[in-house]
Amino acid sequence: MNTTIRKIGNSEGLILPKELLDRVNLKAGDNVVVVQEGQELR
């Protein structure tokens, strides 16, 4: 899946499609872990 980093106020963020959030059982306000592997985020 590709998504675009967007400007959100003074920050930048990713918009995740609802279908993806439903598949991984996440909702607004949930914490996620982001890991950098080389030039990728996982």
C-alpha positions in Angstrom: 0.0 0.0 0.0 1.2 3.5 -0.8 0.1 6.6 1.0 1.3 10.2 1.0 2.8 12.2 3.9 0.5 15.2 4.4 0.7 18.4 6.3 -1.5 18.4 9.4 -1.3 21.7 11.2 2.4 22.3 12.0 3.1 18.5 11.7 3.1 15.9 9.0 1.4 12.6 9.1 0.0 9.6 7.2 -3.7 9.0 6.5 -4.5 5.3 6.7 -7.6 4.0 4.9 -10.5 2.8 7.1 -10.3 -0.7 5.4 -6.7 -1.1 6.6 -7.5 0.2 10.1 -10.4 -2.3 10.3 -8.2 -5.2 9.2 -5.6 -4.5 12.0 -8.3 -3.5 14.5 -7.0 0.1 15.1 -9.0 3.3 15.6 -8.2 7.0 16.2 -6.3 7.5 19.4 -4.6 4.0 19.4 -0.8 3.9 19.7 1.3 2.2 17.1 4.9 1.2 17.0 7.0 2.5 14.0 10.3 0.9 13.3 12.9 2.2 10.9 14.7 -0.4 8.8 17.2 1.2 6.5 15.1 3.7 4.4 11.8 2.0 5.3 9.3 2.5 8.2 7.5 -0.6 9.4 
